[in-house]
Amino acid sequence: MPLTDRRARWRAWAPAALGLLALVTVSCDTGVGRPPSAARPTAPARSAAYDAGWRTGREILDSGGKGAAVREVVWGGCVRRSLTARPREVVERDRGAWVLGCRHGVSGARHRRPARPLTRRETDPGLLAGFRSWAARHGRKAAAAGASRVVLVHLGDHDYDVELTASHDRGDRAVDAADLADAFAEWWDGDDGDAGVAWNLLVLTRDGERLVTRDL
């Protein structure tokens, strides 16, 4: 989808998005595709993530005014901030809860913690197969060969990130991971479909360490 069309679509959707923010529902974490080391977030952990996001959102509102809500809610600012927010151990307990808290805080909504986990991981072998097929036809087979798994990280009902597990490690092979990320982003057409809106691409090692992050 052309970038101009995508922006037009979001501009049209923006007012409704802000109005519906208070109606955000929570998704139960089914555990599909979750790495063995990832535990289901407990209620205290989920609340801590939400509270941290809410405080960040309030700080943004205080410094940026109401106009910041459009940037953070509609244009994915809170989602992107969640990748670098601190402390990481709190955010990663339930990143979807952190994003919801950030959105509530920046929009001036009432502080209300989610009743269930919002982060849900789902493997998508179909996406991996489609990417590899495209890469083979477009001279990017070598770049795509490093991807071993695709996981959709749902951060609520509408937003998600894409994780690529790669065979690369840090050091010299990080260059290969960057090439993999570039190829996947090139293949991604920007039309996110029924799953919601994909904001970030993360390339991870087999152990879950983040190598590369790209916007989608």
N, C-alpha and C positions, 0 to 999 in steps of 0.2 A: 504494500500500500504506500503511495507517495507520501512523503513527510507532510506536505501541505494539507492533504486530505485528512491525515491522521490528526493534525493540529486542529483543523476545522471541526472534526468530530468531537474532540475534547472540549473545544470552546463551547459547542452547543450543549454538551453534557454537564459542564461545570456548575451552573446554578442548581440543577437537580441533584448533583452529587453532594453539594453542601447541605441542601435541604434534607437529604436522606441519611446524612451521617448519623443522626441520632437513632436511626432504625437499623444500624449495623447489627447483624446477627453473628453468633459465634459458631465455629465449626469444631467438631470433635476430632481429635487427633486419632486416626485409625491405626497409626504406626506403620502403614504401608511404605516400604522403601526406607524405613528408618535404619540408620547404621546401628549395629549392636550396642555401641557405647552411648547412644542417645536415649535417655530415659524420658518417660512421659512426665511432663511438668506437673509438679504438685500445685495445690491451690496457693500456698504462700509464695512459691517461686513465680507463678503466673502473676500474682498480685504485685510482686516486687518489680517485674518487668513492666507491667502496665504503669505503675506509679512513676518509674524512671522515665518512661516515655511521656507521661502527662506533664511532668516537671519540665522536660525539654520543650514540649509544645507551648507551655505557658511562658517560658523564657522567650521563645520566638515571637509569640503574640505580643508580649510586652515591648519587645524591641522593634518589631516590624509592623505592628498594627494588624487590622483586619485583612488587609491585602495579602498578608502572609498565609492566610488560610487557603487561598486558591492555589498558591504555589506548593504548599505542603500536602494538601489533601488531594487536589485534582491532578497536579503534575507530578505526584509521586515523591515529593521532597521527604516526607517522613519515612517512606520505604527505603530510599537511598541513604538517609541518615542512619538508619538502623544498622547498616553494615559497618559503621565506624563509631557508633555510640559507645560510651563507656559508662560503667564498667562492663566489659564484655561478658563476664560470667553471669551478670544479671540479665543483660539483653538476650543472650542466647538461651536462657531458660524457656522463653516463649517469645520469639521475635515478633510474631503476629500481635501478641498482647502489647508489646512495646509500641508498635506502629499504631495500634488503636488508641493507646494512651496519648501518643504524640498528636494524633489527629483531634482527639477530644480537647486536649489542652490548647492547641493553636486555634481552634475554632470557637473557644469559649464555652464548649459544651460541659454539661455536668460531669463531674468525676464519678464514673461508675465502672468498676472492675468487671471483666468478663467472667461468666459463670463456668466456662469450659475452656480448654486449651484452644487457641486459634491457629497455631502452627501445625500444619499437616503435610507430611512428606509422601510423595507418590512417584514411584518409578514409572518411566514412560519409554519402553523399548521401541515403540513406534516412531517417536521423535528421533531416537538414535539411528534407526534404520533409514529414515528419510534423509537425515543429515549425511550419512555415509553414501547413500545413493547419489545425492546431489554432488557431493565432493568427488565421487568417481567420475562424474560427467563433466566437471568443471576444473579438472587439474588440481584438486585439493585433497586427493586421496591420502597423501602422506600426512597432511595436517590432521585429518579426521581419524587416522589410524590410532592416535593416542587416546581417543575417547572410549571408555569401557562401559559407562553407564550414564543415563540422563535421569535426573530426579527433579520433579516440580515441587518447589517448596511453597505451599499455599500459606499465605499470611492473613487468612480470613476468608471471606466469601468472594472477593473480587480481585485481589492482588496476589501475584506470585513471582518468585524468582526461579531461574533455571540453573541447576547445578550439573556440571560435567565432571565426572570422576575420570581422571587421566592417569596414565602410567608414568607421568613425569614427576620429578623431584625438584627440590630447589637447587640453585646453582646453574650450571651451563644449560641444563635441560629446561629451565624456566623459559628460555627463548622459544622452545618448542610448544610450551603451554600457551604462550602469547600468540603463536601462529594458529594454534587450535582455536583459541578464543576469537581471533580475527575471522577465521573461516566460518565459524558457527554464526557469528554476528552478521556476516555477509549473507549467509543462507537464510537467516531469520527474516521474514518479510514484513514484520511489523503488524500484521493482522493477527491479533491475539485470540480471537474467536471466543467460543463459549466458556473457556476456562477462566476468562478474566483478562487482566492486563499484566503482561510480563515486563518487569522493570529492569532486572539485573541478571547478568550471566556471571556465574562463578565457576572457575576451573579449580578443582581440588585434587590433592594427592589422594592415594588410596587410603591414607590415614585421616583424611578429612582436613588437612591443612590447606588454607586458601593460597593459591598461586597467583591468580589473575582475576580481576573483576572488570566487566564491561557493561555499559548501558545497552539495553535492548529497546 
